[in-house]
Amino acid sequence: MNKRHALKALFLPGITVVAAQLAACSPQPPPKPQFKSIDVTGAPYANDFALIDHNGMPRSMADFAGKAVLIFFGFTQCPDVCPTTLVEAQQVRQLLGADAARLQVLFVTLDPERDSQAVLKAYMANFDPSFLALYTTPEKLAVLAKDYKVYYKKVEGKTPTSYTLDHSAGSYVYDPQGRVRLYTRYGSGAANLAADIGFLLKAV
């Protein structure tokens, strides 16, 4: 063995050990969360709103800083999807236990013609007292729905006021920093949604 090879054999094990120790000490990126819902982190849509709640207070995402927010678009005369979604949101709060107070549920009406402030307040009384219903004018609603990628269409009834609405059935979830993070499809289940929201709350 010549001198060069001898030196290489002498120092190589030590270099390997040091490199391994440095690698072990280097900060590792946190594992990417495996959400049950659809991860929409960084989406250039559904980022904020300017609405009135059923108590007459103006609301935006800034009002809920420090909380996770679940927002759903529907209407009070909806026969199935809307009440089912709100009942599921109640179940999510129950599953969150002590963290329930850190979740704000918002219901945005797609039917401002019939869903007045008084109607929305009475409707929310059927669910959790912490839930808030929100509304705006039909013109502003159209702009908001487009920004949130929410589909809705009036289906005429037998009378001018007996119409119904076809509409999107999913919900958005925001983290406590007010960033849109998840889109959850209708019927995904309270347990899955509670697990996702619990992760966002613990990641603060």
Residue pairs with C-beta under 8 A, 6 or more apart in sequence:
1 9
33 39
33 199
33 203
35 182
35 196
35 199
36 184
36 188
36 192
36 193
36 195
36 196
37 173
37 182
37 183
37 184
37 185
37 188
37 192
37 193
37 196
38 182
38 183
38 184
38 185
39 181
39 182
40 46
40 172
40 180
40 181
40 182
40 183
41 179
41 180
41 181
43 180
45 147
45 148
45 149
45 180
46 147
46 148
46 149
46 172
46 180
47 61
47 147
47 179
47 180
48 60
48 61
48 178
49 59
49 60
49 61
49 108
49 134
49 144
50 58
50 59
50 60
50 136
50 140
51 58
51 59
51 60
51 108
51 134
51 135
51 136
51 144
52 58
52 59
52 117
52 134
52 135
52 136
53 59
53 132
53 133
53 134
54 117
54 120
54 121
54 124
54 132
54 133
54 134
54 135
55 121
55 132
56 117
59 106
59 132
59 134
61 69
61 174
61 178
62 178
64 104
64 174
64 178
65 176
65 177
65 178
66 102
66 176
67 102
67 103
67 104
67 176
68 102
68 103
68 104
68 173
68 174
68 175
68 176
68 197
68 200
68 201
69 103
69 104
69 105
69 106
69 173
69 174
69 178
70 89
70 92
70 103
70 104
70 105
70 106
70 171
70 172
70 173
70 193
70 197
71 105
71 106
71 108
71 171
71 172
71 173
71 174
72 82
72 85
72 86
72 89
72 105
72 106
72 107
72 108
72 171
73 107
73 108
73 109
73 110
73 145
73 148
73 150
73 152
73 167
73 168
74 81
74 82
74 85
74 107
74 108
74 109
74 110
74 167
75 82
75 109
75 110
75 111
75 114
75 115
75 165
75 167
76 82
76 109
76 111
76 114
76 115
76 119
76 120
76 123
77 111
77 114
77 164
78 164
78 165
78 167
81 167
81 169
81 186
82 107
83 126
84 186
84 187
85 169
85 171
85 186
86 105
86 107
86 126
86 127
86 128
86 131
87 127
88 189
88 190
88 193
89 105
89 127
89 128
89 131
90 127
90 128
91 190
91 194
92 103
92 190
92 193
92 194
92 197
93 100
93 103
93 105
93 128
93 130
94 100
95 190
95 191
95 194
96 102
96 103
96 194
96 197
96 198
96 201
99 198
99 201
101 130
102 176
102 201
103 197
103 201
104 130
104 132
105 128
105 130
105 131
105 132
106 131
106 132
106 133
106 134
107 120
107 123
107 124
107 131
107 132
107 133
107 134
108 133
108 134
108 135
108 144
109 115
109 120
109 133
109 134
109 135
110 141
110 145
110 150
110 152
110 165
110 167
111 165
112 135
112 136
112 137
112 138
112 141
113 138
114 161
115 123
115 133
115 135
116 135
117 135
120 133
120 134
120 135
121 133
123 133
124 131
124 132
124 133
136 144
144 150
145 151
145 152
148 172
149 168
150 167
150 168
151 166
151 167
151 168
152 165
152 166
152 167
152 168
153 165
153 166
153 167
154 163
154 164
154 165
155 163
155 164
155 165
155 166
156 163
157 163
157 164
169 185
169 186
170 183
170 184
170 185
170 186
171 183
171 184
171 186
172 180
172 182
172 183
172 184
173 180
173 181
173 182
173 183
173 184
173 193
173 196
173 197
173 200
174 180
174 181
175 181
175 200
175 203
175 204
176 200
176 201
176 204
177 204
181 200
182 196
182 200
184 192
184 193
184 196
